[in-house]
Amino acid sequence: MLTFLVDAAHAMGGLPTEGGGGGSAILGMLPFILMFLVLYLLILRPQIKKQKTHQKMIDELKKGDQVVTSGGIHGVVANIKDDVVVLKIADNVKVDLSRSAVSSVKGNTGEASS
């Protein structure tokens, strides 16, 4: 009688068999793998791409470019030194900014004023 109950439990998947648990571990991890893949494709990958294009824009800054800073200040690049951009925002008004503070480039005015 006891053998009959053990065989019935095996048939219903109640008792584990020897060495047969390998496939269920991978199956158990599948939802986490799929969630990470979706997270990567929808969030991480576009953010990395946006960072690369912003870094490229900052690296290509030159004198005379019209820029907008992250604080909303519009101006013309008067000079560039290492990580500092000198921005002309009005006549006789120049501001030193970090390169990373430049959020967009609107164009080149052709001015090479210093």
N, CA, C and O atoms as a GROMACS GRO file, in nm:
protein
  456
    1MET      N    1   0.081  -0.118   0.000
    1MET     CA    2   0.000   0.000   0.000
    1MET      C    3   0.086   0.125   0.000
    1MET      O    4   0.055   0.221  -0.070
    2LEU      N    5   0.192   0.125   0.077
    2LEU     CA    6   0.281   0.240   0.085
    2LEU      C    7   0.348   0.265  -0.050
    2LEU      O    8   0.365   0.380  -0.090
    3THR      N    9   0.386   0.159  -0.119
    3THR     CA   10   0.447   0.174  -0.251
    3THR      C   11   0.350   0.238  -0.348
    3THR      O   12   0.390   0.318  -0.432
    4PHE      N   13   0.226   0.203  -0.338
    4PHE     CA   14   0.124   0.261  -0.426
    4PHE      C   15   0.112   0.411  -0.402
    4PHE      O   16   0.096   0.486  -0.499
    5LEU      N   17   0.118   0.458  -0.278
    5LEU     CA   18   0.108   0.602  -0.247
    5LEU      C   19   0.231   0.678  -0.296
    5LEU      O   20   0.219   0.790  -0.346
    6VAL      N   21   0.348   0.618  -0.283
    6VAL     CA   22   0.471   0.682  -0.331
    6VAL      C   23   0.468   0.693  -0.482
    6VAL      O   24   0.507   0.796  -0.537
    7ASP      N   25   0.422   0.586  -0.552
    7ASP     CA   26   0.412   0.592  -0.698
    7ASP      C   27   0.310   0.697  -0.743
    7ASP      O   28   0.331   0.764  -0.844
    8ALA      N   29   0.203   0.712  -0.670
    8ALA     CA   30   0.102   0.814  -0.704
    8ALA      C   31   0.158   0.953  -0.683
    8ALA      O   32   0.130   1.043  -0.762
    9ALA      N   33   0.238   0.973  -0.580
    9ALA     CA   34   0.299   1.103  -0.554
    9ALA      C   35   0.399   1.138  -0.665
    9ALA      O   36   0.408   1.254  -0.705
   10HIS      N   37   0.473   1.039  -0.714
   10HIS     CA   38   0.566   1.062  -0.826
   10HIS      C   39   0.489   1.102  -0.951
   10HIS      O   40   0.531   1.191  -1.025
   11ALA      N   41   0.377   1.037  -0.974
   11ALA     CA   42   0.299   1.066  -1.093
   11ALA      C   43   0.242   1.207  -1.090
   11ALA      O   44   0.225   1.269  -1.195
   12MET      N   45   0.212   1.258  -0.972
   12MET     CA   46   0.157   1.393  -0.961
   12MET      C   47   0.267   1.499  -0.947
   12MET      O   48   0.237   1.618  -0.940
   13GLY      N   49   0.390   1.458  -0.944
   13GLY     CA   50   0.501   1.553  -0.933
   13GLY      C   51   0.527   1.598  -0.791
   13GLY      O   52   0.590   1.702  -0.771
   14GLY      N   53   0.484   1.525  -0.694
   14GLY     CA   54   0.497   1.565  -0.554
   14GLY      C   55   0.634   1.540  -0.498
   14GLY      O   56   0.685   1.622  -0.421
   15LEU      N   57   0.697   1.429  -0.532
   15LEU     CA   58   0.827   1.396  -0.478
   15LEU      C   59   0.934   1.413  -0.584
   15LEU      O   60   0.915   1.371  -0.698
   16PRO      N   61   1.044   1.475  -0.550
   16PRO     CA   62   1.150   1.494  -0.650
   16PRO      C   63   1.219   1.363  -0.685
   16PRO      O   64   1.231   1.274  -0.601
   17THR      N   65   1.261   1.353  -0.808
   17THR     CA   66   1.336   1.235  -0.850
   17THR      C   67   1.484   1.265  -0.839
   17THR      O   68   1.523   1.381  -0.833
   18GLU      N   69   1.566   1.164  -0.835
   18GLU     CA   70   1.709   1.183  -0.820
   18GLU      C   71   1.768   1.245  -0.946
   18GLU      O   72   1.750   1.192  -1.056
   19GLY      N   73   1.840   1.359  -0.929
   19GLY     CA   74   1.910   1.421  -1.042
   19GLY      C   75   1.819   1.487  -1.143
   19GLY      O   76   1.866   1.524  -1.251
   20GLY      N   77   1.693   1.504  -1.114
   20GLY     CA   78   1.601   1.561  -1.213
   20GLY      C   79   1.560   1.704  -1.183
   20GLY      O   80   1.460   1.749  -1.238
   21GLY      N   81   1.633   1.779  -1.099
   21GLY     CA   82   1.593   1.915  -1.062
   21GLY      C   83   1.662   2.023  -1.142
   21GLY      O   84   1.638   2.141  -1.116
   22GLY      N   85   1.746   1.989  -1.239
   22GLY     CA   86   1.823   2.089  -1.313
   22GLY      C   87   1.740   2.178  -1.402
   22GLY      O   88   1.767   2.298  -1.411
   23GLY      N   89   1.643   2.125  -1.466
   23GLY     CA   90   1.562   2.203  -1.559
   23GLY      C   91   1.473   2.303  -1.488
   23GLY      O   92   1.446   2.410  -1.542
   24SER      N   93   1.426   2.270  -1.370
   24SER     CA   94   1.336   2.359  -1.299
   24SER      C   95   1.409   2.482  -1.245
   24SER      O   96   1.347   2.587  -1.227
   25ALA      N   97   1.538   2.472  -1.217
   25ALA     CA   98   1.615   2.588  -1.170
   25ALA      C   99   1.624   2.693  -1.280
   25ALA      O  100   1.608   2.812  -1.253
   26ILE      N  101   1.650   2.652  -1.402
   26ILE     CA  102   1.658   2.745  -1.514
   26ILE      C  103   1.520   2.804  -1.541
   26ILE      O  104   1.507   2.923  -1.569
   27LEU      N  105   1.419   2.721  -1.531
   27LEU     CA  106   1.282   2.767  -1.551
   27LEU      C  107   1.242   2.866  -1.443
   27LEU      O  108   1.166   2.960  -1.470
   28GLY      N  109   1.291   2.847  -1.323
   28GLY     CA  110   1.262   2.940  -1.214
   28GLY      C  111   1.330   3.074  -1.232
   28GLY      O  112   1.278   3.176  -1.186
   29MET      N  113   1.444   3.077  -1.297
   29MET     CA  114   1.518   3.202  -1.321
   29MET      C  115   1.469   3.276  -1.444
   29MET      O  116   1.502   3.393  -1.463
   30LEU      N  117   1.392   3.211  -1.528
   30LEU     CA  118   1.346   3.270  -1.654
   30LEU      C  119   1.272   3.403  -1.636
   30LEU      O  120   1.299   3.495  -1.712
   31PRO      N  121   1.181   3.418  -1.540
   31PRO     CA  122   1.114   3.548  -1.523
   31PRO      C  123   1.212   3.661  -1.490
   31PRO      O  124   1.196   3.773  -1.538
   32PHE      N  125   1.312   3.632  -1.408
   32PHE     CA  126   1.411   3.734  -1.372
   32PHE      C  127   1.496   3.772  -1.493
   32PHE      O  128   1.529   3.889  -1.512
   33ILE      N  129   1.532   3.675  -1.573
   33ILE     CA  130   1.610   3.701  -1.694
   33ILE      C  131   1.528   3.786  -1.792
   33ILE      O  132   1.580   3.880  -1.851
   34LEU      N  133   1.402   3.752  -1.807
   34LEU     CA  134   1.315   3.829  -1.896
   34LEU      C  135   1.294   3.972  -1.845
   34LEU      O  136   1.291   4.066  -1.924
   35MET      N  137   1.278   3.989  -1.713
   35MET     CA  138   1.261   4.124  -1.657
   35MET      C  139   1.387   4.207  -1.678
   35MET      O  140   1.378   4.325  -1.711
   36PHE      N  141   1.505   4.147  -1.660
   36PHE     CA  142   1.629   4.220  -1.682
   36PHE      C  143   1.643   4.259  -1.829
   36PHE      O  144   1.687   4.370  -1.860
   37LEU      N  145   1.606   4.170  -1.919
   37LEU     CA  146   1.612   4.199  -2.062
   37LEU      C  147   1.520   4.315  -2.099
   37LEU      O  148   1.560   4.403  -2.175
   38VAL      N  149   1.400   4.314  -2.048
   38VAL     CA  150   1.306   4.424  -2.075
   38VAL      C  151   1.358   4.554  -2.015
   38VAL      O  152   1.351   4.659  -2.080
   39LEU      N  153   1.410   4.549  -1.893
   39LEU     CA  154   1.467   4.666  -1.828
   39LEU      C  155   1.581   4.723  -1.912
   39LEU      O  156   1.590   4.845  -1.931
   40TYR      N  157   1.666   4.637  -1.961
   40TYR     CA  158   1.780   4.681  -2.042
   40TYR      C  159   1.732   4.746  -2.172
   40TYR      O  160   1.778   4.854  -2.208
   41LEU      N  161   1.639   4.681  -2.241
   41LEU     CA  162   1.595   4.732  -2.371
   41LEU      C  163   1.513   4.860  -2.361
   41LEU      O  164   1.524   4.946  -2.448
   42LEU      N  165   1.432   4.874  -2.259
   42LEU     CA  166   1.343   4.989  -2.249
   42LEU      C  167   1.400   5.106  -2.170
   42LEU      O  168   1.361   5.220  -2.193
   43ILE      N  169   1.493   5.080  -2.078
   43ILE     CA  170   1.542   5.188  -1.994
   43ILE      C  171   1.692   5.211  -2.007
   43ILE      O  172   1.735   5.322  -2.038
   44LEU      N  173   1.771   5.109  -1.985
   44LEU     CA  174   1.916   5.128  -1.980
   44LEU      C  175   1.977   5.162  -2.115
   44LEU      O  176   2.058   5.254  -2.124
   45ARG      N  177   1.940   5.091  -2.219
   45ARG     CA  178   2.000   5.113  -2.351
   45ARG      C  179   1.973   5.254  -2.405
   45ARG      O  180   2.067   5.318  -2.452
   46PRO      N  181   1.848   5.305  -2.399
   46PRO     CA  182   1.826   5.443  -2.446
   46PRO      C  183   1.900   5.547  -2.362
   46PRO      O  184   1.948   5.647  -2.415
   47GLN      N  185   1.911   5.523  -2.230
   47GLN     CA  186   1.983   5.617  -2.145
   47GLN      C  187   2.132   5.620  -2.179
   47GLN      O  188   2.192   5.728  -2.182
   48ILE      N  189   2.190   5.505  -2.204
   48ILE     CA  190   2.332   5.499  -2.241
   48ILE      C  191   2.354   5.571  -2.375
   48ILE      O  192   2.452   5.643  -2.391
   49LYS      N  193   2.263   5.550  -2.470
   49LYS     CA  194   2.273   5.616  -2.600
   49LYS      C  195   2.263   5.768  -2.585
   49LYS      O  196   2.336   5.842  -2.651
   50LYS      N  197   2.172   5.814  -2.499
   50LYS     CA  198   2.154   5.957  -2.476
   50LYS      C  199   2.281   6.017  -2.413
   50LYS      O  200   2.323   6.126  -2.450
   51GLN      N  201   2.341   5.944  -2.319
   51GLN     CA  202   2.464   5.991  -2.256
   51GLN      C  203   2.577   6.003  -2.357
   51GLN      O  204   2.654   6.099  -2.354
   52LYS      N  205   2.587   5.906  -2.448
   52LYS     CA  206   2.694   5.909  -2.548
   52LYS      C  207   2.677   6.027  -2.643
   52LYS      O  208   2.775   6.093  -2.677
   53THR      N  209   2.553   6.055  -2.686
   53THR     CA  210   2.532   6.168  -2.777
   53THR      C  211   2.558   6.301  -2.706
   53THR      O  212   2.610   6.394  -2.767
   54HIS      N  213   2.521   6.311  -2.577
   54HIS     CA  214   2.548   6.434  -2.501
   54HIS      C  215   2.698   6.454  -2.484
   54HIS      O  216   2.748   6.565  -2.498
   55GLN      N  217   2.770   6.346  -2.453
   55GLN     CA  218   2.916   6.356  -2.438
   55GLN      C  219   2.982   6.396  -2.569
   55GLN      O  220   3.075   6.476  -2.569
   56LYS      N  221   2.934   6.341  -2.681
   56LYS     CA  222   2.989   6.377  -2.812
   56LYS      C  223   2.964   6.525  -2.841
   56LYS      O  224   3.052   6.593  -2.893
   57MET      N  225   2.844   6.575  -2.808
   57MET     CA  226   2.813   6.716  -2.829
   57MET      C  227   2.904   6.805  -2.745
   57MET      O  228   2.952   6.907  -2.794
   58ILE      N  229   2.929   6.766  -2.621
   58ILE     CA  230   3.016   6.845  -2.534
   58ILE      C  231   3.160   6.844  -2.586
   58ILE      O  232   3.229   6.946  -2.582
   59ASP      N  233   3.205   6.728  -2.634
   59ASP     CA  234   3.342   6.719  -2.686
   59ASP      C  235   3.361   6.801  -2.812
   59ASP      O  236   3.473   6.845  -2.840
   60GLU      N  237   3.255   6.824  -2.890
   60GLU     CA  238   3.265   6.896  -3.016
   60GLU      C  239   3.236   7.046  -3.002
   60GLU      O  240   3.226   7.116  -3.103
   61LEU      N  241   3.222   7.097  -2.879
   61LEU     CA  242   3.200   7.240  -2.860
   61LEU      C  243   3.316   7.320  -2.914
   61LEU      O  244   3.432   7.280  -2.903
   62LYS      N  245   3.284   7.436  -2.974
   62LYS     CA  246   3.390   7.524  -3.024
   62LYS      C  247   3.347   7.668  -3.008
   62LYS      O  248   3.230   7.698  -2.982
   63LYS      N  249   3.442   7.758  -3.025
   63LYS     CA  250   3.415   7.901  -3.015
   63LYS      C  251   3.306   7.941  -3.113
   63LYS      O  252   3.305   7.897  -3.228
   64GLY      N  253   3.215   8.026  -3.067
   64GLY     CA  254   3.111   8.076  -3.155
   64GLY      C  255   2.983   7.995  -3.154
   64GLY      O  256   2.884   8.038  -3.214
   65ASP      N  257   2.981   7.881  -3.089
   65ASP     CA  258   2.860   7.799  -3.081
   65ASP      C  259   2.757   7.867  -2.990
   65ASP      O  260   2.792   7.914  -2.881
   66GLN      N  261   2.632   7.872  -3.034
   66GLN     CA  262   2.523   7.917  -2.949
   66GLN      C  263   2.477   7.798  -2.868
   66GLN      O  264   2.443   7.693  -2.923
   67VAL      N  265   2.475   7.813  -2.736
   67VAL     CA  266   2.441   7.702  -2.649
   67VAL      C  267   2.334   7.742  -2.549
   67VAL      O  268   2.311   7.860  -2.524
   68VAL      N  269   2.271   7.641  -2.491
   68VAL     CA  270   2.178   7.658  -2.380
   68VAL      C  271   2.230   7.572  -2.267
   68VAL      O  272   2.261   7.454  -2.287
   69THR      N  273   2.239   7.630  -2.147
   69THR     CA  274   2.289   7.554  -2.032
   69THR      C  275   2.175   7.479  -1.966
   69THR      O  276   2.058   7.501  -1.998
   70SER      N  277   2.210   7.392  -1.873
   70SER     CA  278   2.108   7.316  -1.800
   70SER      C  279   2.024   7.408  -1.712
   70SER      O  280   1.914   7.370  -1.671
   71GLY      N  281   2.074   7.527  -1.682
   71GLY     CA  282   1.999   7.624  -1.603
   71GLY      C  283   1.912   7.715  -1.689
   71GLY      O  284   1.840   7.799  -1.637
   72GLY      N  285   1.919   7.698  -1.821
   72GLY     CA  286   1.836   7.777  -1.911
   72GLY      C  287   1.901   7.905  -1.962
   72GLY      O  288   1.834   7.987  -2.024
   73ILE      N  289   2.029   7.922  -1.939
   73ILE     CA  290   2.098   8.042  -1.986
   73ILE      C  291   2.141   8.022  -2.130
   73ILE      O  292   2.204   7.922  -2.164
   74HIS      N  293   2.107   8.119  -2.215
   74HIS     CA  294   2.146   8.116  -2.356
   74HIS      C  295   2.268   8.205  -2.372
   74HIS      O  296   2.276   8.313  -2.314
   75GLY      N  297   2.364   8.158  -2.452
   75GLY     CA  298   2.482   8.238  -2.475
   75GLY      C  299   2.566   8.182  -2.587
   75GLY      O  300   2.531   8.083  -2.651
   76VAL      N  301   2.680   8.249  -2.610
   76VAL     CA  302   2.773   8.210  -2.716
   76VAL      C  303   2.904   8.171  -2.650
   76VAL      O  304   2.952   8.241  -2.560
   77VAL      N  305   2.962   8.060  -2.694
   77VAL     CA  306   3.089   8.014  -2.638
   77VAL      C  307   3.198   8.111  -2.680
   77VAL      O  308   3.224   8.130  -2.799
   78ALA      N  309   3.264   8.174  -2.580
   78ALA     CA  310   3.371   8.268  -2.607
   78ALA      C  311   3.508   8.201  -2.600
   78ALA      O  312   3.600   8.240  -2.671
   79ASN      N  313   3.520   8.101  -2.513
   79ASN     CA  314   3.649   8.034  -2.496
   79ASN      C  315   3.625   7.898  -2.429
   79ASN      O  316   3.527   7.879  -2.358
   80ILE      N  317   3.716   7.806  -2.454
   80ILE     CA  318   3.707   7.673  -2.392
   80ILE      C  319   3.843   7.639  -2.333
   80ILE      O  320   3.945   7.644  -2.402
   81LYS      N  321   3.843   7.604  -2.204
   81LYS     CA  322   3.965   7.562  -2.136
   81LYS      C  323   3.934   7.431  -2.064
   81LYS      O  324   3.848   7.429  -1.976
   82ASP      N  325   4.001   7.326  -2.098
   82ASP     CA  326   3.984   7.194  -2.036
   82ASP      C  327   3.836   7.161  -2.011
   82ASP      O  328   3.763   7.131  -2.105
   83ASP      N  329   3.792   7.168  -1.884
   83ASP     CA  330   3.653   7.136  -1.850
   83ASP      C  331   3.569   7.261  -1.824
   83ASP      O  332   3.457   7.250  -1.774
   84VAL      N  333   3.622   7.379  -1.860
   84VAL     CA  334   3.551   7.504  -1.836
   84VAL      C  335   3.518   7.570  -1.969
   84VAL      O  336   3.603   7.579  -2.058
   85VAL      N  337   3.393   7.617  -1.980
   85VAL     CA  338   3.349   7.690  -2.099
   85VAL      C  339   3.319   7.833  -2.055
   85VAL      O  340   3.245   7.856  -1.960
   86VAL      N  341   3.379   7.930  -2.127
   86VAL     CA  342   3.349   8.070  -2.101
   86VAL      C  343   3.234   8.108  -2.194
   86VAL      O  344   3.248   8.101  -2.316
   87LEU      N  345   3.122   8.146  -2.136
   87LEU     CA  346   3.001   8.174  -2.211
   87LEU      C  347   2.971   8.323  -2.207
   87LEU      O  348   2.961   8.382  -2.099
   88LYS      N  349   2.956   8.383  -2.325
   88LYS     CA  350   2.921   8.524  -2.334
   88LYS      C  351   2.769   8.531  -2.340
   88LYS      O  352   2.707   8.484  -2.436
   89ILE      N  353   2.707   8.593  -2.235
   89ILE     CA  354   2.562   8.598  -2.231
   89ILE      C  355   2.507   8.737  -2.262
   89ILE      O  356   2.388   8.752  -2.287
   90ALA      N  357   2.593   8.838  -2.261
   90ALA     CA  358   2.555   8.976  -2.298
   90ALA      C  359   2.684   9.052  -2.325
   90ALA      O  360   2.794   8.999  -2.306
   91ASP      N  361   2.670   9.177  -2.370
   91ASP     CA  362   2.790   9.258  -2.394
   91ASP      C  363   2.865   9.276  -2.263
   91ASP      O  364   2.807   9.315  -2.161
   92ASN      N  365   2.994   9.247  -2.266
   92ASN     CA  366   3.083   9.257  -2.150
   92ASN      C  367   3.041   9.170  -2.032
   92ASN      O  368   3.078   9.198  -1.918
   93VAL      N  369   2.963   9.064  -2.056
   93VAL     CA  370   2.924   8.971  -1.949
   93VAL      C  371   2.962   8.830  -1.993
   93VAL      O  372   2.907   8.775  -2.088
   94LYS      N  373   3.058   8.774  -1.921
   94LYS     CA  374   3.103   8.638  -1.950
   94LYS      C  375   3.093   8.554  -1.823
   94LYS      O  376   3.119   8.603  -1.713
   95VAL      N  377   3.054   8.429  -1.841
   95VAL     CA  378   3.035   8.339  -1.727
   95VAL      C  379   3.115   8.212  -1.752
   95VAL      O  380   3.114   8.157  -1.862
   96ASP      N  381   3.185   8.166  -1.648
   96ASP     CA  382   3.257   8.039  -1.657
   96ASP      C  383   3.162   7.927  -1.614
   96ASP      O  384   3.100   7.934  -1.508
   97LEU      N  385   3.153   7.825  -1.697
   97LEU     CA  386   3.066   7.712  -1.669
   97LEU      C  387   3.143   7.582  -1.686
   97LEU      O  388   3.243   7.576  -1.758
   98SER      N  389   3.096   7.481  -1.621
   98SER     CA  390   3.148   7.347  -1.645
   98SER      C  391   3.095   7.299  -1.780
   98SER      O  392   2.982   7.331  -1.818
   99ARG      N  393   3.176   7.223  -1.852
   99ARG     CA  394   3.130   7.170  -1.983
   99ARG      C  395   3.002   7.090  -1.969
   99ARG      O  396   2.916   7.095  -2.057
  100SER      N  397   2.988   7.017  -1.860
  100SER     CA  398   2.870   6.932  -1.842
  100SER      C  399   2.743   7.013  -1.821
  100SER      O  400   2.633   6.958  -1.830
  101ALA      N  401   2.755   7.143  -1.793
  101ALA     CA  402   2.637   7.228  -1.774
  101ALA      C  403   2.572   7.266  -1.907
  101ALA      O  404   2.459   7.315  -1.908
  102VAL      N  405   2.641   7.244  -2.018
  102VAL     CA  406   2.584   7.274  -2.150
  102VAL      C  407   2.488   7.162  -2.185
  102VAL      O  408   2.527   7.045  -2.193
  103SER      N  409   2.361   7.199  -2.208
  103SER     CA  410   2.262   7.095  -2.236
  103SER      C  411   2.234   7.080  -2.384
  103SER      O  412   2.199   6.971  -2.429
  104SER      N  413   2.248   7.188  -2.463
  104SER     CA  414   2.226   7.175  -2.608
  104SER      C  415   2.301   7.283  -2.684
  104SER      O  416   2.332   7.390  -2.630
  105VAL      N  417   2.329   7.253  -2.809
  105VAL     CA  418   2.394   7.348  -2.898
  105VAL      C  419   2.291   7.386  -3.004
  105VAL      O  420   2.235   7.300  -3.071
  106LYS      N  421   2.267   7.518  -3.019
  106LYS     CA  422   2.167   7.565  -3.114
  106LYS      C  423   2.228   7.592  -3.252
  106LYS      O  424   2.157   7.586  -3.352
  107GLY      N  425   2.356   7.620  -3.258
  107GLY     CA  426   2.420   7.647  -3.386
  107GLY      C  427   2.549   7.723  -3.366
  107GLY      O  428   2.596   7.739  -3.253
  108ASN      N  429   2.607   7.771  -3.478
  108ASN     CA  430   2.731   7.846  -3.474
  108ASN      C  431   2.703   7.984  -3.529
  108ASN      O  432   2.650   7.999  -3.639
  109THR      N  433   2.739   8.087  -3.452
  109THR     CA  434   2.716   8.224  -3.495
  109THR      C  435   2.825   8.274  -3.586
  109THR      O  436   2.807   8.375  -3.656
  110GLY      N  437   2.936   8.206  -3.587
  110GLY     CA  438   3.049   8.251  -3.667
  110GLY      C  439   3.136   8.352  -3.594
  110GLY      O  440   3.241   8.392  -3.644
  111GLU      N  441   3.092   8.394  -3.475
  111GLU     CA  442   3.171   8.488  -3.396
  111GLU      C  443   3.289   8.417  -3.334
  111GLU      O  444   3.278   8.303  -3.288
  112ALA      N  445   3.400   8.483  -3.335
  112ALA     CA  446   3.520   8.428  -3.271
  112ALA      C  447   3.570   8.529  -3.170
  112ALA      O  448   3.691   8.548  -3.155
  113SER      N  449   3.478   8.596  -3.100
  113SER     CA  450   3.516   8.698  -3.003
  113SER      C  451   3.572   8.632  -2.879
  113SER      O  452   3.536   8.520  -2.845
  114SER      N  453   3.661   8.705  -2.810
  114SER     CA  454   3.723   8.647  -2.692
  114SER      C  455   3.690   8.720  -2.568
  114SER      O  456   3.736   8.682  -2.460
   0.00000   0.00000   0.00000
